[in-house]
């Protein structure tokens, strides 16, 4: 499995992708810093739920 991952994927922007377009790109495609982290949002949900039960 790991060998297949290694041979069939390339980092985004790699020159290997130009030579073989069938390779799968890996890495961070979009970095959106305006969206809160999952844990931060989940903490707010828990806090809101706890206020309702008090």
PQR file with spaces between the fields and no chain letter, atoms N, CA, C, O and H, PARSE charges and radii, in Angstrom:
ATOM       1  N    UNK     1       0.821   -1.190    0.000 -0.4000 1.5000
ATOM       2  CA   UNK     1       0.000    0.000    0.000 -0.0000 2.0000
ATOM       3  C    UNK     1       0.869    1.260    0.000  0.5500 1.7000
ATOM       4  O    UNK     1       0.626    2.185   -0.776 -0.5500 1.4000
ATOM       5  N    UNK     2       1.857    1.294    0.849 -0.4000 1.5000
ATOM       6  CA   UNK     2       2.724    2.471    0.933 -0.0000 2.0000
ATOM       7  C    UNK     2       3.548    2.638   -0.352  0.5500 1.7000
ATOM       8  O    UNK     2       3.820    3.759   -0.781 -0.5500 1.4000
ATOM       9  H    UNK     2       2.054    0.543    1.479  0.4000 1.0000
ATOM      10  N    UNK     3       3.933    1.531   -0.946 -0.4000 1.5000
ATOM      11  CA   UNK     3       4.689    1.603   -2.195 -0.0000 2.0000
ATOM      12  C    UNK     3       3.825    2.211   -3.293  0.5500 1.7000
ATOM      13  O    UNK     3       4.308    3.013   -4.092 -0.5500 1.4000
ATOM      14  H    UNK     3       3.712    0.620   -0.597  0.4000 1.0000
ATOM      15  N    UNK     4       2.549    1.833   -3.334 -0.4000 1.5000
ATOM      16  CA   UNK     4       1.624    2.404   -4.311 -0.0000 2.0000
ATOM      17  C    UNK     4       1.428    3.891   -4.085  0.5500 1.7000
ATOM      18  O    UNK     4       1.352    4.664   -5.040 -0.5500 1.4000
ATOM      19  H    UNK     4       2.157    1.181   -2.685  0.4000 1.0000
ATOM      20  N    UNK     5       1.346    4.291   -2.831 -0.4000 1.5000
ATOM      21  CA   UNK     5       1.210    5.711   -2.493 -0.0000 2.0000
ATOM      22  C    UNK     5       2.443    6.474   -2.980  0.5500 1.7000
ATOM      23  O    UNK     5       2.335    7.564   -3.542 -0.5500 1.4000
ATOM      24  H    UNK     5       1.407    3.663   -2.055  0.4000 1.0000
ATOM      25  N    UNK     6       3.594    5.889   -2.754 -0.4000 1.5000
ATOM      26  CA   UNK     6       4.851    6.541   -3.129 -0.0000 2.0000
ATOM      27  C    UNK     6       5.002    6.660   -4.643  0.5500 1.7000
ATOM      28  O    UNK     6       5.464    7.688   -5.137 -0.5500 1.4000
ATOM      29  H    UNK     6       3.681    5.004   -2.297  0.4000 1.0000
ATOM      30  N    UNK     7       4.624    5.634   -5.375 -0.4000 1.5000
ATOM      31  CA   UNK     7       4.843    5.638   -6.823 -0.0000 2.0000
ATOM      32  C    UNK     7       3.733    6.324   -7.604  0.5500 1.7000
ATOM      33  O    UNK     7       3.955    6.722   -8.748 -0.5500 1.4000
ATOM      34  H    UNK     7       4.249    4.799   -4.974  0.4000 1.0000
ATOM      35  N    UNK     8       2.532    6.477   -7.020 -0.4000 1.5000
ATOM      36  CA   UNK     8       1.399    7.033   -7.762 -0.0000 2.0000
ATOM      37  C    UNK     8       1.012    8.441   -7.355  0.5500 1.7000
ATOM      38  O    UNK     8       0.031    8.978   -7.870 -0.5500 1.4000
ATOM      39  H    UNK     8       2.351    6.154   -6.091  0.4000 1.0000
ATOM      40  N    UNK     9       1.761    9.061   -6.435 -0.4000 1.5000
ATOM      41  CA   UNK     9       1.448   10.424   -6.014 -0.0000 2.0000
ATOM      42  C    UNK     9       2.681   11.310   -6.112  0.5500 1.7000
ATOM      43  O    UNK     9       3.816   10.834   -6.073 -0.5500 1.4000
ATOM      44  H    UNK     9       2.558    8.626   -6.016  0.4000 1.0000
ATOM      45  N    UNK    10       2.431   12.613   -6.241 -0.4000 1.5000
ATOM      46  CA   UNK    10       3.507   13.610   -6.269 -0.0000 2.0000
ATOM      47  C    UNK    10       3.061   14.829   -5.481  0.5500 1.7000
ATOM      48  O    UNK    10       1.864   15.061   -5.313 -0.5500 1.4000
ATOM      49  H    UNK    10       1.509   12.999   -6.272  0.4000 1.0000
ATOM      50  N    UNK    11       4.019   15.606   -4.998 -0.4000 1.5000
ATOM      51  CA   UNK    11       3.705   16.846   -4.304 -0.0000 2.0000
ATOM      52  C    UNK    11       3.122   17.844   -5.296  0.5500 1.7000
ATOM      53  O    UNK    11       3.446   17.812   -6.484 -0.5500 1.4000
ATOM      54  H    UNK    11       4.992   15.418   -5.134  0.4000 1.0000
ATOM      55  N    UNK    12       2.269   18.723   -4.807 -0.4000 1.5000
ATOM      56  CA   UNK    12       1.671   19.743   -5.661 -0.0000 2.0000
ATOM      57  C    UNK    12       2.778   20.586   -6.277  0.5500 1.7000
ATOM      58  O    UNK    12       3.697   21.025   -5.585 -0.5500 1.4000
ATOM      59  H    UNK    12       2.006   18.748   -3.842  0.4000 1.0000
ATOM      60  N    UNK    13       2.683   20.808   -7.588 -0.4000 1.5000
ATOM      61  CA   UNK    13       3.664   21.619   -8.293 -0.0000 2.0000
ATOM      62  C    UNK    13       4.905   20.859   -8.725  0.5500 1.7000
ATOM      63  O    UNK    13       5.863   21.468   -9.200 -0.5500 1.4000
ATOM      64  H    UNK    13       1.937   20.451   -8.151  0.4000 1.0000
ATOM      65  N    UNK    14       4.908   19.550   -8.572 -0.4000 1.5000
ATOM      66  CA   UNK    14       6.075   18.750   -8.930 -0.0000 2.0000
ATOM      67  C    UNK    14       6.251   18.676  -10.446  0.5500 1.7000
ATOM      68  O    UNK    14       5.273   18.659  -11.193 -0.5500 1.4000
ATOM      69  H    UNK    14       4.130   19.055   -8.186  0.4000 1.0000
ATOM      70  N    UNK    15       7.495   18.631  -10.887 -0.4000 1.5000
ATOM      71  CA   UNK    15       7.785   18.503  -12.315 -0.0000 2.0000
ATOM      72  C    UNK    15       7.429   17.108  -12.822  0.5500 1.7000
ATOM      73  O    UNK    15       7.207   16.925  -14.019 -0.5500 1.4000
ATOM      74  H    UNK    15       8.290   18.645  -10.280  0.4000 1.0000
ATOM      75  N    UNK    16       7.374   16.132  -11.932 -0.4000 1.5000
ATOM      76  CA   UNK    16       7.001   14.769  -12.320 -0.0000 2.0000
ATOM      77  C    UNK    16       5.572   14.725  -12.864  0.5500 1.7000
ATOM      78  O    UNK    16       5.250   13.893  -13.712 -0.5500 1.4000
ATOM      79  H    UNK    16       7.554   16.280  -10.960  0.4000 1.0000
ATOM      80  N    UNK    17       4.718   15.625  -12.369 -0.4000 1.5000
ATOM      81  CA   UNK    17       3.334   15.664  -12.821 -0.0000 2.0000
ATOM      82  C    UNK    17       3.245   16.090  -14.283  0.5500 1.7000
ATOM      83  O    UNK    17       2.375   15.620  -15.016 -0.5500 1.4000
ATOM      84  H    UNK    17       4.979   16.301  -11.680  0.4000 1.0000
ATOM      85  N    UNK    18       4.133   16.967  -14.704 -0.4000 1.5000
ATOM      86  CA   UNK    18       4.159   17.393  -16.106 -0.0000 2.0000
ATOM      87  C    UNK    18       4.529   16.215  -17.005  0.5500 1.7000
ATOM      88  O    UNK    18       3.993   16.078  -18.105 -0.5500 1.4000
ATOM      89  H    UNK    18       4.840   17.349  -14.109  0.4000 1.0000
ATOM      90  N    UNK    19       5.435   15.375  -16.542 -0.4000 1.5000
ATOM      91  CA   UNK    19       5.874   14.224  -17.326 -0.0000 2.0000
ATOM      92  C    UNK    19       4.824   13.115  -17.334  0.5500 1.7000
ATOM      93  O    UNK    19       4.683   12.402  -18.327 -0.5500 1.4000
ATOM      94  H    UNK    19       5.871   15.486  -15.649  0.4000 1.0000
ATOM      95  N    UNK    20       4.090   12.967  -16.234 -0.4000 1.5000
ATOM      96  CA   UNK    20       3.076   11.915  -16.130 -0.0000 2.0000
ATOM      97  C    UNK    20       1.813   12.490  -15.485  0.5500 1.7000
ATOM      98  O    UNK    20       1.705   12.499  -14.259 -0.5500 1.4000
ATOM      99  H    UNK    20       4.205   13.546  -15.427  0.4000 1.0000
ATOM     100  N    UNK    21       0.855   12.971  -16.288 -0.4000 1.5000
ATOM     101  CA   UNK    21      -0.354   13.592  -15.725 -0.0000 2.0000
ATOM     102  C    UNK    21      -1.293   12.616  -15.015  0.5500 1.7000
ATOM     103  O    UNK    21      -2.276   13.047  -14.412 -0.5500 1.4000
ATOM     104  H    UNK    21       0.943   12.964  -17.284  0.4000 1.0000
ATOM     105  N    UNK    22      -1.014   11.316  -15.074 -0.4000 1.5000
ATOM     106  CA   UNK    22      -1.857   10.333  -14.391 -0.0000 2.0000
ATOM     107  C    UNK    22      -1.551   10.232  -12.905  0.5500 1.7000
ATOM     108  O    UNK    22      -2.292    9.582  -12.168 -0.5500 1.4000
ATOM     109  H    UNK    22      -0.216   10.966  -15.564  0.4000 1.0000
ATOM     110  N    UNK    23      -0.476   10.863  -12.451 -0.4000 1.5000
ATOM     111  CA   UNK    23      -0.132   10.836  -11.033 -0.0000 2.0000
ATOM     112  C    UNK    23      -1.129   11.674  -10.235  0.5500 1.7000
ATOM     113  O    UNK    23      -1.704   12.628  -10.759 -0.5500 1.4000
ATOM     114  H    UNK    23       0.126   11.392  -13.050  0.4000 1.0000
ATOM     115  N    UNK    24      -1.326   11.320   -8.991 -0.4000 1.5000
ATOM     116  CA   UNK    24      -2.247   12.022   -8.104 -0.0000 2.0000
ATOM     117  C    UNK    24      -1.454   13.031   -7.277  0.5500 1.7000
ATOM     118  O    UNK    24      -0.414   12.701   -6.707 -0.5500 1.4000
ATOM     119  H    UNK    24      -0.859   10.545   -8.566  0.4000 1.0000
ATOM     120  N    UNK    25      -1.958   14.268   -7.219 -0.4000 1.5000
ATOM     121  CA   UNK    25      -1.281   15.301   -6.431 -0.0000 2.0000
ATOM     122  C    UNK    25      -1.629   15.140   -4.959  0.5500 1.7000
ATOM     123  O    UNK    25      -2.748   14.756   -4.618 -0.5500 1.4000
ATOM     124  H    UNK    25      -2.803   14.536   -7.682  0.4000 1.0000
ATOM     125  N    UNK    26      -0.658   15.436   -4.078 -0.4000 1.5000
ATOM     126  CA   UNK    26      -0.894   15.383   -2.644 -0.0000 2.0000
ATOM     127  C    UNK    26      -0.355   16.668   -2.010  0.5500 1.7000
ATOM     128  O    UNK    26       0.578   17.287   -2.521 -0.5500 1.4000
ATOM     129  H    UNK    26       0.251   15.748   -4.355  0.4000 1.0000
ATOM     130  N    UNK    27      -0.956   17.044   -0.904 -0.4000 1.5000
ATOM     131  CA   UNK    27      -0.511   18.237   -0.195 -0.0000 2.0000
ATOM     132  C    UNK    27      -1.700   19.107    0.193  0.5500 1.7000
ATOM     133  O    UNK    27      -2.846   18.658    0.166 -0.5500 1.4000
ATOM     134  H    UNK    27      -1.714   16.540   -0.489  0.4000 1.0000
ATOM     135  N    UNK    28      -1.419   20.334    0.549 -0.4000 1.5000
ATOM     136  CA   UNK    28      -2.460   21.289    0.927 -0.0000 2.0000
ATOM     137  C    UNK    28      -2.890   22.020   -0.338  0.5500 1.7000
ATOM     138  O    UNK    28      -2.101   22.751   -0.936 -0.5500 1.4000
ATOM     139  H    UNK    28      -0.488   20.698    0.572  0.4000 1.0000
ATOM     140  N    UNK    29      -4.142   21.822   -0.744 -0.4000 1.5000
ATOM     141  CA   UNK    29      -4.655   22.443   -1.956 -0.0000 2.0000
ATOM     142  C    UNK    29      -5.137   23.867   -1.682  0.5500 1.7000
ATOM     143  O    UNK    29      -4.871   24.774   -2.471 -0.5500 1.4000
ATOM     144  H    UNK    29      -4.783   21.228   -0.258  0.4000 1.0000
ATOM     145  N    UNK    30      -5.839   24.063   -0.577 -0.4000 1.5000
ATOM     146  CA   UNK    30      -6.379   25.374   -0.224 -0.0000 2.0000
ATOM     147  C    UNK    30      -6.161   25.587    1.261  0.5500 1.7000
ATOM     148  O    UNK    30      -6.450   24.708    2.073 -0.5500 1.4000
ATOM     149  H    UNK    30      -6.055   23.326    0.063  0.4000 1.0000
ATOM     150  N    UNK    31      -5.656   26.742    1.608 -0.4000 1.5000
ATOM     151  CA   UNK    31      -5.486   27.060    3.024 -0.0000 2.0000
ATOM     152  C    UNK    31      -6.393   28.234    3.353  0.5500 1.7000
ATOM     153  O    UNK    31      -6.118   29.373    2.976 -0.5500 1.4000
ATOM     154  H    UNK    31      -5.422   27.456    0.949  0.4000 1.0000
ATOM     155  N    UNK    32      -7.473   27.945    4.057 -0.4000 1.5000
ATOM     156  CA   UNK    32      -8.455   28.967    4.410 -0.0000 2.0000
ATOM     157  C    UNK    32      -8.314   29.266    5.891  0.5500 1.7000
ATOM     158  O    UNK    32      -8.741   28.474    6.731 -0.5500 1.4000
ATOM     159  H    UNK    32      -7.697   27.020    4.363  0.4000 1.0000
ATOM     160  N    UNK    33      -7.720   30.399    6.214 -0.4000 1.5000
ATOM     161  CA   UNK    33      -7.471   30.748    7.610 -0.0000 2.0000
ATOM     162  C    UNK    33      -8.639   31.497    8.242  0.5500 1.7000
ATOM     163  O    UNK    33      -8.620   31.780    9.439 -0.5500 1.4000
ATOM     164  H    UNK    33      -7.373   31.042    5.531  0.4000 1.0000
ATOM     165  N    UNK    34      -9.658   31.820    7.440 -0.4000 1.5000
ATOM     166  CA   UNK    34     -10.800   32.560    7.974 -0.0000 2.0000
ATOM     167  C    UNK    34     -11.841   31.650    8.618  0.5500 1.7000
ATOM     168  O    UNK    34     -12.735   32.128    9.316 -0.5500 1.4000
ATOM     169  H    UNK    34      -9.673   31.590    6.467  0.4000 1.0000
ATOM     170  N    UNK    35     -11.733   30.362    8.391 -0.4000 1.5000
ATOM     171  CA   UNK    35     -12.661   29.399    8.971 -0.0000 2.0000
ATOM     172  C    UNK    35     -12.080   28.929   10.301  0.5500 1.7000
ATOM     173  O    UNK    35     -10.895   28.602   10.374 -0.5500 1.4000
ATOM     174  H    UNK    35     -11.006   29.974    7.824  0.4000 1.0000
ATOM     175  N    UNK    36     -12.912   28.889   11.372 -0.4000 1.5000
ATOM     176  CA   UNK    36     -12.374   28.453   12.670 -0.0000 2.0000
ATOM     177  C    UNK    36     -11.973   26.985   12.645  0.5500 1.7000
ATOM     178  O    UNK    36     -12.528   26.189   11.887 -0.5500 1.4000
ATOM     179  H    UNK    36     -13.875   29.154   11.312  0.4000 1.0000
ATOM     180  N    UNK    37     -11.014   26.641   13.474 -0.4000 1.5000
ATOM     181  CA   UNK    37     -10.594   25.255   13.628 -0.0000 2.0000
ATOM     182  C    UNK    37     -11.781   24.439   14.142  0.5500 1.7000
ATOM     183  O    UNK    37     -12.648   24.965   14.840 -0.5500 1.4000
ATOM     184  H    UNK    37     -10.563   27.287   14.090  0.4000 1.0000
ATOM     185  N    UNK    38     -11.813   23.168   13.795 -0.4000 1.5000
ATOM     186  CA   UNK    38     -12.921   22.298   14.201 -0.0000 2.0000
ATOM     187  C    UNK    38     -13.075   22.276   15.716  0.5500 1.7000
ATOM     188  O    UNK    38     -14.188   22.390   16.229 -0.5500 1.4000
ATOM     189  H    UNK    38     -11.109   22.741   13.227  0.4000 1.0000
ATOM     190  N    UNK    39     -11.969   22.131   16.432 -0.4000 1.5000
ATOM     191  CA   UNK    39     -12.035   22.023   17.892 -0.0000 2.0000
ATOM     192  C    UNK    39     -12.583   23.302   18.518  0.5500 1.7000
ATOM     193  O    UNK    39     -13.345   23.245   19.483 -0.5500 1.4000
ATOM     194  H    UNK    39     -11.065   22.038   16.015  0.4000 1.0000
ATOM     195  N    UNK    40     -12.201   24.447   17.975 -0.4000 1.5000
ATOM     196  CA   UNK    40     -12.704   25.719   18.499 -0.0000 2.0000
ATOM     197  C    UNK    40     -14.212   25.818   18.301  0.5500 1.7000
ATOM     198  O    UNK    40     -14.933   26.224   19.212 -0.5500 1.4000
ATOM     199  H    UNK    40     -11.582   24.493   17.191  0.4000 1.0000
ATOM     200  N    UNK    41     -14.685   25.451   17.129 -0.4000 1.5000
ATOM     201  CA   UNK    41     -16.114   25.502   16.848 -0.0000 2.0000
ATOM     202  C    UNK    41     -16.873   24.502   17.720  0.5500 1.7000
ATOM     203  O    UNK    41     -17.958   24.806   18.216 -0.5500 1.4000
ATOM     204  H    UNK    41     -14.099   25.121   16.389  0.4000 1.0000
ATOM     205  N    UNK    42     -16.309   23.323   17.905 -0.4000 1.5000
ATOM     206  CA   UNK    42     -16.962   22.300   18.720 -0.0000 2.0000
ATOM     207  C    UNK    42     -17.016   22.732   20.185  0.5500 1.7000
ATOM     208  O    UNK    42     -18.004   22.462   20.868 -0.5500 1.4000
ATOM     209  H    UNK    42     -15.427   23.076   17.503  0.4000 1.0000
ATOM     210  N    UNK    43     -15.981   23.391   20.674 -0.4000 1.5000
ATOM     211  CA   UNK    43     -15.989   23.905   22.047 -0.0000 2.0000
ATOM     212  C    UNK    43     -17.133   24.898   22.245  0.5500 1.7000
ATOM     213  O    UNK    43     -17.772   24.905   23.297 -0.5500 1.4000
ATOM     214  H    UNK    43     -15.178   23.611   20.120  0.4000 1.0000
ATOM     215  N    UNK    44     -17.393   25.728   21.250 -0.4000 1.5000
ATOM     216  CA   UNK    44     -18.500   26.682   21.333 -0.0000 2.0000
ATOM     217  C    UNK    44     -19.841   25.966   21.373  0.5500 1.7000
ATOM     218  O    UNK    44     -20.742   26.381   22.101 -0.5500 1.4000
ATOM     219  H    UNK    44     -16.874   25.722   20.395  0.4000 1.0000
ATOM     220  N    UNK    45     -19.982   24.904   20.605 -0.4000 1.5000
ATOM     221  CA   UNK    45     -21.222   24.116   20.616 -0.0000 2.0000
ATOM     222  C    UNK    45     -21.440   23.501   21.995  0.5500 1.7000
ATOM     223  O    UNK    45     -22.549   23.539   22.527 -0.5500 1.4000
ATOM     224  H    UNK    45     -19.249   24.566   20.014  0.4000 1.0000
ATOM     225  N    UNK    46     -20.389   22.940   22.570 -0.4000 1.5000
ATOM     226  CA   UNK    46     -20.495   22.334   23.906 -0.0000 2.0000
ATOM     227  C    UNK    46     -20.850   23.388   24.938  0.5500 1.7000
ATOM     228  O    UNK    46     -21.703   23.153   25.794 -0.5500 1.4000
ATOM     229  H    UNK    46     -19.487   22.910   22.138  0.4000 1.0000
ATOM     230  N    UNK    47     -20.210   24.544   24.871 -0.4000 1.5000
ATOM     231  CA   UNK    47     -20.480   25.620   25.811 -0.0000 2.0000
ATOM     232  C    UNK    47     -21.939   26.060   25.726  0.5500 1.7000
ATOM     233  O    UNK    47     -22.589   26.256   26.753 -0.5500 1.4000
ATOM     234  H    UNK    47     -19.517   24.735   24.176  0.4000 1.0000
ATOM     235  N    UNK    48     -22.451   26.214   24.519 -0.4000 1.5000
ATOM     236  CA   UNK    48     -23.845   26.613   24.321 -0.0000 2.0000
ATOM     237  C    UNK    48     -24.784   25.547   24.877  0.5500 1.7000
ATOM     238  O    UNK    48     -25.782   25.872   25.519 -0.5500 1.4000
ATOM     239  H    UNK    48     -21.923   26.055   23.685  0.4000 1.0000
ATOM     240  N    UNK    49     -24.472   24.289   24.637 -0.4000 1.5000
ATOM     241  CA   UNK    49     -25.316   23.199   25.137 -0.0000 2.0000
ATOM     242  C    UNK    49     -25.319   23.150   26.660  0.5500 1.7000
ATOM     243  O    UNK    49     -26.358   22.901   27.271 -0.5500 1.4000
ATOM     244  H    UNK    49     -23.661   24.025   24.115  0.4000 1.0000
ATOM     245  N    UNK    50     -24.170   23.385   27.270 -0.4000 1.5000
ATOM     246  CA   UNK    50     -24.077   23.341   28.724 -0.0000 2.0000
ATOM     247  C    UNK    50     -24.864   24.499   29.356  0.5500 1.7000
ATOM     248  O    UNK    50     -25.440   24.335   30.431 -0.5500 1.4000
ATOM     249  H    UNK    50     -23.326   23.587   26.774  0.4000 1.0000
ATOM     250  N    UNK    51     -24.892   25.640   28.714 -0.4000 1.5000
ATOM     251  CA   UNK    51     -25.665   26.782   29.228 -0.0000 2.0000
ATOM     252  C    UNK    51     -27.151   26.449   29.222  0.5500 1.7000
ATOM     253  O    UNK    51     -27.879   26.859   30.126 -0.5500 1.4000
ATOM     254  H    UNK    51     -24.423   25.774   27.841  0.4000 1.0000
ATOM     255  N    UNK    52     -27.603   25.720   28.227 -0.4000 1.5000
ATOM     256  CA   UNK    52     -29.022   25.371   28.128 -0.0000 2.0000
ATOM     257  C    UNK    52     -29.448   24.369   29.173  0.5500 1.7000
ATOM     258  O    UNK    52     -30.624   24.337   29.535 -0.5500 1.4000
ATOM     259  H    UNK    52     -27.012   25.387   27.493  0.4000 1.0000
ATOM     260  N    UNK    53     -28.529   23.537   29.682 -0.4000 1.5000
ATOM     261  CA   UNK    53     -28.873   22.520   30.662 -0.0000 2.0000
ATOM     262  C    UNK    53     -28.759   23.033   32.087  0.5500 1.7000
ATOM     263  O    UNK    53     -29.227   22.369   33.012 -0.5500 1.4000
ATOM     264  H    UNK    53     -27.574   23.564   29.389  0.4000 1.0000
ATOM     265  N    UNK    54     -28.154   24.188   32.291 -0.4000 1.5000
ATOM     266  CA   UNK    54     -27.901   24.686   33.653 -0.0000 2.0000
ATOM     267  C    UNK    54     -29.120   25.154   34.356  0.5500 1.7000
ATOM     268  O    UNK    54     -29.041   25.594   35.503 -0.5500 1.4000
ATOM     269  H    UNK    54     -27.774   24.727   31.540  0.4000 1.0000
